Amino acid sequence: MLSCRLSVETRVPGFTLRDLLNLRAQSIVRSHLASRTNPPLRVNGEVVAWCEFEVLGSRLAVRLTELA
């Protein structure tokens, strides 16, 4: 088994720990990421692809749009 850290990051200015704890289903979080900009997908800190967010049922997912 290969263990790795996977992350997708987007800036959310002014977002606090309290905001995180208050998130509920159907919450909307605004970010500085333009709607047409795909955030980078990192594995162990290295960019391996770009992606877009997608809702699948009750889960938030990412769809790969371009490999690095």
C-alpha positions as CSV (number, residue, x, y, z in Angstrom):
1,M,0.0,0.0,0.0
2,L,1.3,3.4,-0.9
3,S,0.5,6.1,1.6
4,C,0.2,9.7,0.3
5,R,-1.4,13.0,1.2
6,L,-4.0,14.4,-1.3
7,S,-5.1,18.0,-1.1
8,V,-7.1,20.6,-3.1
9,E,-6.7,24.1,-1.9
10,T,-8.6,27.3,-2.5
11,R,-8.4,30.7,-0.7
12,V,-11.3,31.6,1.5
13,P,-10.5,35.0,2.9
14,G,-11.9,35.8,6.4
15,F,-13.1,32.2,6.9
16,T,-12.6,31.3,10.6
17,L,-12.6,28.1,12.6
18,R,-16.0,29.2,13.9
19,D,-17.3,29.3,10.3
20,L,-15.9,25.8,9.7
21,L,-17.6,24.5,12.8
22,N,-20.9,26.1,11.7
23,L,-21.0,24.5,8.2
24,R,-24.1,22.5,7.5
25,A,-25.6,20.8,4.5
26,Q,-26.3,23.2,1.7
27,S,-23.9,25.8,3.1
28,I,-22.2,28.1,0.6
29,V,-18.6,29.2,1.0
30,R,-17.3,32.0,-1.2
31,S,-13.7,31.9,-2.3
32,H,-11.3,34.1,-4.3
33,L,-11.2,31.4,-6.9
34,A,-12.8,32.6,-10.2
35,S,-15.6,30.3,-11.3
36,R,-13.7,29.3,-14.4
37,T,-10.4,28.6,-12.6
38,N,-9.6,25.0,-11.7
39,P,-7.8,24.6,-8.4
40,P,-4.6,22.5,-8.3
41,L,-4.7,18.9,-7.0
42,R,-1.6,18.1,-4.9
43,V,-0.1,14.7,-3.9
44,N,2.4,15.0,-1.1
45,G,2.7,18.8,-1.9
46,E,3.4,18.4,-5.6
47,V,0.9,19.5,-8.2
48,V,-0.2,16.5,-10.3
49,A,-3.4,17.8,-11.9
50,W,-6.1,20.5,-11.9
51,C,-9.7,19.8,-11.0
52,E,-13.2,21.2,-10.6
53,F,-15.6,20.7,-7.7
54,E,-18.7,18.6,-8.2
55,V,-21.5,17.4,-5.9
56,L,-22.2,13.6,-6.1
57,G,-25.3,12.8,-4.0
58,S,-24.4,14.2,-0.5
59,R,-20.7,14.4,-1.1
60,L,-18.3,17.0,-2.5
61,A,-16.0,15.5,-5.1
62,V,-13.4,16.7,-7.5
63,R,-13.2,15.9,-11.2
64,L,-9.8,15.9,-12.8
65,T,-9.7,18.4,-15.7
66,E,-6.0,18.4,-16.7
67,L,-2.9,16.5,-15.7
68,A,0.3,18.3,-14.8
